[in-house]
Amino acid sequence: MGKGVKTAVIGSVFAVMVGGAGYGAYNIVSALNSDTGGPGASGRSVKTGPPSGDEIKETSKKFFAAWEKGQAAEAATYTNNDAAAQPLLTAYGEDAHITGVRITPGTSQGATVPFTVKATVSYDGKSKPLTYKSELTVVRGQTTGRALVDWQPSVVHPQLQKGDTLVTGESANPEIEAVDRNGAVLTKDKYPSLGPILDELRTKYGDDAGGTPGVELAIRHDAEGSADTTLVTLAKGRPGKLRTTLSANAQAAAEQAVKKYTESSVVAVKPSTGEVLAVANHRDDGFNAAFLGKLAPGSTMKILSAATLIDNGITSMNGPAPCPNEAVWRSQTFHNLTGMAPNEKATLADSFSRSCNTAFVKYADEVKVDSLTKEAENRFGLGQDNWKTGIPSFDGSVPASGGPDTAANMIGQGQVQMSPLNMASVTATAMTGRFHQPVIVSPKLDDREIATAQGLSAGTVAQLRAMMNRTATSGTAAGVMAGLGGSIGAKTGSAEVDGQSKSNSWFTGYRDDVAAAAMTQDGGHGVDAAGPIVAAVLRSGG
């Protein structure tokens, strides 16, 4: 499971992180150890402390035995939340048509028991084997002192979350054969990151792609609008072909790059069109953080902040942007990265390429409360909740906020929230001057209305490109971008997060007609994790 909800902080300045599983992941706290099911302990002393090894073995054995026999009500009594357990265990046999269940426990790790399930899914004369691994934990019930299975939906299947259920029958949507921009077939097996995305595309476009439904065992998710997750296909339908904007070459590079860093996400787009070339996530929860993550982007935000300073006539690339050791704004003290030497004579290009926080904070007095917001909305197309990429996505958020957050927002903290998709788009707009709303399938497929924005002047673009090129060739991104030919530019970033030993690593860059952005939770500085991911995608050539 992902990292859960955390809050980015600079002193008293907060940047809230929200999202799907992993950015606000469901943690079952239930009546949990109140053990509502099963016999009581009336007349007996209530045991306390962790369950013994014998209790763990006995409880899991009885739970498995009842589950194997399809005795949902009985199995639920061995959990600490039978009201939630019984419906799902009942659906396992009745709605999902899973029979012949055999459960083999593995070696316990403390109170946690891993196990393997082997069963058969049967429907309308068609059958397929089902095999998967899961685990359960035995806890002490607070009320009775009984040893009980700590109930979570993932006990039944590791991909189940709160409110989900299992069903077998005719698929809700016909299958699709998704292909990349050149006609190469994109499958979950070859590109694991695309699994949830292909499910979303199937849900939205399956009926329009010309296919026919098959018969399958699937997870029906509780979240409104969420696509079913297919577990077993009993009978294939006829898939309809769906052309995407993705590049198999860039996607393969993105998949390999994120595997090296846990909790990582990356997006690549084609700046001249806004077409998404690659999207990859390395997460256990299946959440598409690349499109839906809501996190403080750290200093990658300085691209947008620099554009705000330039467009409002506050300073320019070669204009002043002094970089002191610290800057105080509205009683909040801001610092630079450890070891950064001050430079009171720095230009904006100097401070941008070195990623000097204080240079941007010092201009907070000259930036109106809503200047950054207007720049984000009007020129970069962000924050208006009107992107229609083809699958669910987040448009970014740059709220007009006063107090210390006015300064914090300038350096990508405060209340600013972005996803890698948003920052890839910011980079694309900065290098072309035109905002092209990102898309993963052509809007012509469903006549959806695409978001528009004013874009940037040629003068602003020239300055942003020069500063990003300097950052990539001699600034903080030089090491990561070394060896990349063509027209290049980059910006590093890190976002401090309360409760994390390391900051979140951010990096965005471009090479010719490819722009990419990545984020790694707990990844450290931008060059530590996100940087190598972006460089690998840019190296692929899109």
Secondary structure as UniProt FT lines:
FT   STRAND          7..10
FT   TURN            11..12
FT   STRAND          13..16
FT   TURN            21..23
FT   HELIX           32..34
FT   TURN            42..43
FT   HELIX           53..68
FT   TURN            69..70
FT   HELIX           72..76
FT   TURN            77..78
FT   HELIX           82..94
FT   STRAND          98..105
FT   TURN            110..111
FT   STRAND          112..123
FT   TURN            124..125
FT   STRAND          126..140
FT   TURN            142..144
FT   STRAND          147..149
FT   HELIX           153..155
FT   TURN            158..159
FT   TURN            162..163
FT   STRAND          165..170
FT   STRAND          176..179
FT   TURN            181..182
FT   TURN            188..190
FT   HELIX           192..194
FT   HELIX           195..205
FT   TURN            206..210
FT   STRAND          215..220
FT   TURN            224..225
FT   STRAND          229..235
FT   STRAND          240..243
FT   HELIX           248..258
FT   TURN            259..260
FT   TURN            262..263
FT   STRAND          264..270
FT   TURN            271..274
FT   STRAND          275..282
FT   HELIX           289..292
FT   STRAND          294..295
FT   HELIX           298..301
FT   HELIX           302..311
FT   TURN            312..313
FT   TURN            317..318
FT   STRAND          326..329
FT   TURN            330..331
FT   STRAND          332..335
FT   TURN            338..339
FT   TURN            344..345
FT   HELIX           348..354
FT   HELIX           357..361
FT   TURN            362..363
FT   HELIX           364..366
FT   TURN            369..370
FT   HELIX           371..374
FT   HELIX           375..379
FT   HELIX           404..410
FT   TURN            411..412
FT   TURN            414..415
FT   STRAND          417..418
FT   HELIX           420..432
FT   HELIX           443..445
FT   TURN            446..447
FT   HELIX           458..473
FT   TURN            476..477
FT   HELIX           478..481
FT   TURN            482..483
FT   STRAND          488..495
FT   TURN            498..499
FT   STRAND          504..511
FT   TURN            512..513
FT   STRAND          514..520
FT   TURN            521..522
FT   TURN            526..529
FT   HELIX           530..539
FT   TURN            540..541
//
